[in-house]
Structure formats: C-alpha cells, structure tokens
Amino acid sequence: MSDRIDIKKKYSHQLKLRRKYAYPGLLLFVLSLVSLVFISELRVKPWFFIILGIGLFGFLVGLFGLNYWSRCPACNKVPRQGDGSIPSAAMDKCPNCGATLSDT
C-alpha cells in the first residue's frame, strides 16, 4: 500500500517540476525566437547570439523536462496518450505498467 502512495506522491512531484521548469523553458524558447523575428535591433551580432543562446537553453530545459519529469515512477517509461503525445495533465493510470498515478 505504501508503494502506491509513494508512486502517487513521486508522480505528483514530477508534474510540479514539469510545470515549474519545462513549460517556462519552452516559453522562453518561443519568446526568444519571436523577439528575434520581430525586433530588428536584436539582430545585431552580440544580441543575436545572446538571445539565440537563451532560446536554446530554454529549449533544452523544456525538452529535458518534458521527457524526464513525465515518466511513470513505477516503470520509468513516459505514459503516452492514444495518439502518441505526452499528456499535459496528470494521468490516472500508466498505460505501460498499469500503476495508479493519481487519485482522480
């Protein structure tokens, strides 16, 4: 019984980390690309590489966060929806191992 509670707590904590780091990282990536496209003053050499570096950093943090913090704590695989995408909300059960991941 305590293993199920630990799995639920760990999965809940992983989702909090995903919301805290992965989504803002991807947002930072998008904002840096949009700023490079629409603000012509940022296209001069030093600012271009700084904004591009910030965007790449945000992309790597977001990509790492989505792939790492979305994993099932029981089987260590990413639970995917029917179309193969990573769910943005918490899943009730892992489709790979059947472990209960949330109370809802």
N, C-alpha and C positions, 0 to 999 in steps of 0.2 A: 504494500500500500504506500509506503514512504517513497518507493521508487517512482510511482506515478506522480506523486506530489512534487518530487524533485524534478521530474521531467517537465511538468507543467510550469514550475517556477523558472526553470532554466530557459524554457522556450519563451516565456513572458519577458524575461530579462533580455534575451536576444532580440526580441521585437522592439523593446525600448531602445536598445543600442542601434538598431537599424534605423529607427525614426530619428534618433539623435545625431547620427553621423552619416549614414548612407544617403538619405534623401537630401540633406543640406549639401553634401558633396556633389551630387548630381545637379542640384540647383545652381551651385557655384560654377559648375562647368557650363551650363546653359547661359547663365548671366555673363560669363566672360566671353563666350562666343558672340552673343548678341551685342555686347559692348564693342567688340572688335569690328563688327559689321556696321553698326550704326553711328559710332563716334569716330570720326576720321582723325581726330587729334591723337588717338591712341595707336594709330598705325605707324607712327614714327618708331625708329629702331628700339630704343631702350624700353619703351612702354609696351610695344608689341610683344616682346619676349617675356616681360614680367606678367602681363595679362594671360598670355598663352601658357606660361608655366603654372600660374594659379589655376587655370582651367583644367590643365592636365592632372594636376594634383587632386582637384575636386573629382575628376572623372575616375581616377584610380581609387580614391577613398570610397566613392559611391559604388563602383563595381565590386570592390572587395567586400564592402558592407552588405550588398545585396546577396552575394554568393556565400559569404561566411555566416552572417547572422540570420539567415533564413533557414538554416539547416535544422533538421529534426535532432534533438539531443539523444534520442534512443538509437537511431540507425546512422546518424551523421550524413544523411542524404537530403538534398533540397526537395521538399514536398512541392510538387507542381500541380497546376490545375489541369483540366482535361485538354486544353489547347497547348499545354507545354509551358505556359508562362508561370513566373513566380508570383504567388498571391500577394497582394498588398495588405490584406487583412489577415488576422490570425486564423489558422485552420483548426478545425475541431479534431480531426484525426489525420495522421500521416498516411498517405496513400501507399507508401512503400512498406512500412512495417506494421501499420495499424495501431500505433501507440496513440493514446489520447493526449492531445496537446493543449487543449483549453477546456474550461468548464462549460462553455456555452453550447 
